[in-house]
Every structure is written in structure tokens, then in C-alpha cells.
Amino acid sequence: MQPLRCDGRCVRVSLNPYVTPIKLILFTLLVLFFAAILLWKRARVPLAIAAALLFWLIGAGWLSAPLLHWAQDNRTNGEATHFAARTAIVVLGGGTEYDDDDHLIPKHDALTRVKVAATTYADCRKTGATCTVILSGGNPQHHEAAEADVYLPYLLERGVPRTDAIVENRSLTTYENARYVAGIVNHNGYDALIVITSAYHMPRALLDFHRFAMSPQPLISNTRHVRVGFLPRIDNWISAETALHELIGIAQFHVYRAIGRF
């Protein structure tokens, strides 16, 4: 594989064998219900009713709301961000997608993180500090470019100089985000560390960063919300899927720590 061009500031490291938590959780659950209905003929009606009720409760928000509340960091960014003499601002990857013209672009949440990073960088520079933005994200979706490389132009067009941006484009998981950023932080000797990500991702991100002896200031870029009602909403199913993914990831972290893999 040919390395991507990154002006000498990319960080290349070996891949971590640990896998990400299961995705498509709700789809998997639906398949299990369907299989159970086929196998247990006597219980077909109760199982079908249970499946319909469960997915209605999720879609209508009655279950997705508490799931998201448990998974999401519900703090507000009320406290002032502390900038030190050398401050690193870390943007965690949030995926990429293709637009209508088949151009690879950041997903909505990822673009929000980049925007918050640019604003935070500007605030940091006003204090006279030396400020660096670290874009951390590889290519877990197997698109034509890594997340961090896709995000970089959006960061630069918002006023962050290329000399103050570092691209870490090999991490495939949040654990790897923390691991590879730790190498950058330790090498450059930053005095303050700020981590920017979505509210639903922040609890798991902090666990991983603490694992590598870092105590970053959390800066939430955006928060998901659930609308509770009678009619199911696609957004509520997406929120439930997101929450379950994060909760499983947190459980995975603690299990791996217990058995010595993390």
C-alpha cells in the first residue's frame, strides 16, 4: 500500500488487532427474532408481538431515550476551556461518506467536530499559546482515503494553518485514537490536551485516553436528541443504534481491561 502524502507530519504506526464493537445491532436483533419465530412454532405469536412492541418502543423514543441518556455525556460546555503554553486539540474521527457527486466528505457529526476544533484553535491562539490540532482517524470504512486526510482541507479552510495541524490517519478504533495520539502528545510535550467529539462518543473516548495516562479536557461538539411520541421515527432508531454501539464498546473496554488485553 502506498503511503498518503501528508507533508511529513503524519504518524504511521502498526495496526491494533482489537476489533470494534458489533455494528448493525438492531438489525442483528431483528434477525434473531425472525429466526426464533421460525424455530419455535408454538411461540410465534408472542415472539412476533414482542418484536413489534420492542421496535415500536425504540422507534417512538420510549426506549431509545433512556439508552441514549445512559450512553451520552450529558454535560454542557459551561466551563471555560483551559489553554496552556503548548496546547493540543484532538479531533476524533466520525466517519466519511460520499456526496451526490461521489466526493468523499466528512459525515455530519465529524464536520461539526472539525468546526468546533477550528473555533477552539482560534480561541487558543488569542491567548498567545502554541496551539496544534491533531486530526485522528484512519479508514475503518475502507473508503478511498482516511478520515483525517478527508477532514484536513475543511480544517484548513477554517483558518488553521497547515503547520499547526497534525494528521494521524491509521487508527481504526477509539482505543487506537487514544494510543496513537498518546505517542504524538508524549513526543511533543504538550501542557494541555483537549479532546473534541460528540456527546455519545465522549464517555468511551475518555476511558481510552485515561488508559494511556492522559487526562484531556472534554469538549462536546454536538449532542443527539430523541423525540418521544406515538409514531416511530428513523432518527430514534439511529439514536438507539448509536447508544447501543457505545454501551457495548464501554462494556468491551472493561472486559478487555479485566483480562489484560487493554
C-alpha positions in Angstrom: 0.0 0.0 0.0 1.4 3.4 -1.0 1.5 5.9 1.9 -0.6 9.0 1.6 1.1 12.4 1.1 0.9 14.4 4.3 3.8 16.9 4.2 5.9 14.9 6.7 3.5 15.4 9.6 1.5 12.2 9.5 2.1 9.5 12.1 2.4 5.9 10.8 2.0 3.1 13.3 1.2 -0.6 13.3 -2.4 -1.7 13.4 -4.1 -2.8 16.6 -5.6 -6.3 16.5 -8.6 -5.4 18.7 -11.9 -5.2 16.9 -14.6 -2.6 17.2 -18.0 -3.4 18.9 -20.7 -5.1 16.8 -22.5 -2.8 14.5 -25.9 -3.1 13.0 -27.1 -4.2 16.4 -30.8 -3.6 15.8 -30.7 -5.4 12.5 -29.0 -8.3 14.2 -31.7 -8.3 16.9 -34.4 -8.3 14.3 -32.8 -11.3 12.5 -32.6 -13.2 15.9 -36.3 -12.5 16.5 -37.1 -13.8 12.9 -35.0 -16.9 13.5 -36.7 -17.6 16.8 -40.1 -17.2 15.2 -39.2 -19.7 12.6 -37.8 -22.2 15.1 -40.4 -22.1 17.8 -43.7 -22.6 16.1 -45.7 -22.5 19.4 -44.2 -19.2 20.4 -44.6 -17.4 17.0 -47.4 -15.1 18.0 -45.9 -14.0 21.4 -42.4 -13.5 19.8 -43.9 -11.5 16.9 -45.8 -9.3 19.3 -42.7 -8.9 21.5 -40.6 -7.9 18.4 -43.1 -5.5 17.2 -43.5 -3.9 20.6 -39.8 -3.6 21.2 -39.1 -1.9 17.9 -42.1 0.4 18.3 -40.8 1.4 21.7 -37.4 2.1 20.2 -38.8 4.0 17.2 -41.3 6.0 19.2 -38.5 7.0 21.6 -39.6 5.3 24.8 -36.6 3.0 24.9 -34.2 5.0 22.7 -34.3 8.0 25.1 -33.0 6.2 28.2 -30.5 4.3 26.1 -29.1 7.5 24.7 -29.1 9.1 28.2 -27.1 6.2 29.6 -24.6 6.3 26.7 -24.2 10.0 26.2 -22.1 12.5 28.1 -24.9 14.9 29.2 -22.7 17.7 30.5 -22.8 21.1 28.8 -19.7 23.0 27.8 -20.3 25.6 30.5 -16.8 25.6 31.9 -14.2 27.7 30.2 -11.6 25.7 28.2 -8.1 25.9 29.7 -5.3 26.7 27.3 -1.7 26.1 28.4 1.6 27.3 26.8 1.5 24.3 24.5 -2.0 23.0 23.8 -3.1 20.1 21.7 -6.6 20.0 20.4 -7.6 16.5 19.3 -10.4 15.8 16.8 -11.7 12.2 16.9 -12.8 10.6 13.6 -16.5 10.3 13.0 -16.7 8.6 9.6 -16.8 9.7 5.9 -19.4 9.4 3.2 -19.9 10.1 -0.5 -22.0 13.0 -1.6 -24.2 13.2 -4.6 -21.2 14.0 -6.8 -19.3 10.9 -5.5 -16.9 13.1 -3.5 -15.7 11.8 -0.2 -16.7 14.2 2.6 -16.9 14.1 6.4 -20.1 12.8 8.0 -22.3 15.4 9.7 -21.0 14.8 13.2 -17.4 14.7 12.0 -17.7 18.0 10.3 -19.2 19.5 13.4 -16.1 18.3 15.3 -13.8 19.9 12.8 -15.7 23.2 13.0 -15.5 23.2 16.8 -11.8 22.4 16.6 -11.2 25.4 14.3 -13.1 27.7 16.7 -11.2 26.3 19.7 -7.9 26.8 17.9 -8.7 30.5 17.2 -9.6 31.0 20.9 -6.4 29.2 21.9 -4.3 31.4 19.7 -5.8 34.6 21.2 -4.2 33.6 24.5 -0.7 33.6 22.9 -0.3 29.9 23.4 1.2 27.5 20.9 -1.7 25.5 19.6 -1.9 22.4 17.5 -4.9 20.5 16.1 -4.5 16.7 15.8 -6.9 15.0 13.4 -7.2 11.4 14.4 -8.9 8.9 12.2 -8.0 6.1 9.8 -10.1 4.3 7.3 -12.3 1.7 9.0 -14.9 2.1 6.3 -12.4 1.2 3.6 -13.1 4.3 1.5 -10.6 5.9 -0.8 -8.9 8.0 1.9 -8.6 8.0 5.7 -10.9 10.2 7.8 -8.1 12.5 9.0 -7.0 13.2 5.4 -10.5 14.0 4.3 -11.1 16.3 7.3 -7.8 18.2 6.8 -9.0 20.6 4.0 -12.1 21.5 6.0 -9.9 22.4 8.9 -7.5 24.5 6.8 -10.3 26.4 5.1 -11.5 27.5 8.6 -8.3 29.3 9.4 -6.0 26.6 10.9 -2.5 26.8 9.3 -1.1 23.6 7.9 1.9 24.0 10.2 -0.4 23.7 13.2 -2.2 20.6 12.0 -1.1 17.0 12.6 -2.7 14.1 10.7 -2.9 10.7 12.4 -4.5 8.6 9.8 -4.1 5.0 10.8 -6.3 4.5 13.9 -9.3 2.3 13.3 -10.9 2.4 16.7 -11.3 4.8 19.6 -8.7 2.8 21.5 -6.3 3.3 18.7 -7.2 7.0 18.5 -6.0 7.3 22.1 -3.0 5.1 21.7 -1.6 6.9 18.7 -2.4 10.4 20.0 -0.6 9.5 23.2 2.5 8.9 21.1 2.2 12.3 19.5 1.5 14.1 22.8 4.4 12.4 24.6 6.8 13.2 21.7 5.8 16.9 21.5 5.4 17.6 25.3 2.1 19.4 25.3 1.0 21.1 28.5 -2.8 20.8 27.9 -4.9 18.4 25.9 -8.4 18.9 24.7 -10.5 16.1 23.1 -13.3 17.1 20.8 -16.0 14.5 19.9 -19.8 14.0 20.1 -21.6 13.6 23.4 -22.5 10.0 22.7 -18.8 9.2 22.0 -17.2 11.1 24.8 -17.6 8.6 27.7 -15.9 5.8 25.7 -13.2 8.2 24.4 -12.3 9.4 27.9 -11.9 5.8 29.1 -9.5 5.1 26.3 -7.5 8.3 26.8 -7.3 7.7 30.6 -6.0 4.2 29.8 -2.9 5.8 28.2 -2.4 8.1 31.2 -3.9 11.2 29.6 -6.4 13.5 31.3 -7.9 15.5 28.5 -10.4 18.3 28.8 -13.6 17.0 27.1 -15.2 19.4 24.6 -18.5 18.2 23.2 -19.2 19.1 19.6 -22.8 18.0 19.3 -25.5 16.1 21.2 -28.1 13.7 19.9 -31.7 14.1 21.0 -34.7 11.7 20.9 -38.3 12.8 20.2 -40.7 10.7 22.2 -44.2 10.2 20.7 -46.5 7.7 19.2 -45.2 7.3 15.7 -41.8 5.7 15.2 -39.0 7.9 13.8 -36.0 6.8 11.9 -33.8 9.2 13.9 -34.8 7.4 17.1 -33.7 4.0 15.7 -30.4 5.6 14.7 -30.0 7.1 18.2 -30.7 3.7 19.8 -28.2 2.0 17.5 -25.6 4.6 18.3 -26.3 4.3 22.0 -26.1 0.5 22.0 -22.8 0.7 20.0 -21.3 2.9 22.6 -22.6 1.0 25.6 -21.2 -2.3 24.1 -17.9 -0.5 23.5 -17.7 0.6 27.1 -18.5 -2.9 28.3 -15.9 -4.3 25.9 -13.3 -1.9 27.3 -13.9 -3.1 30.9 -13.9 -6.8 29.9 -10.6 -6.3 27.9 -9.1 -4.5 30.8 -10.1 -7.3 33.2 -8.5 -10.0 31.0 -5.4 -7.9 30.3 -6.0 -7.1 26.6 -6.3 -3.3 27.1 
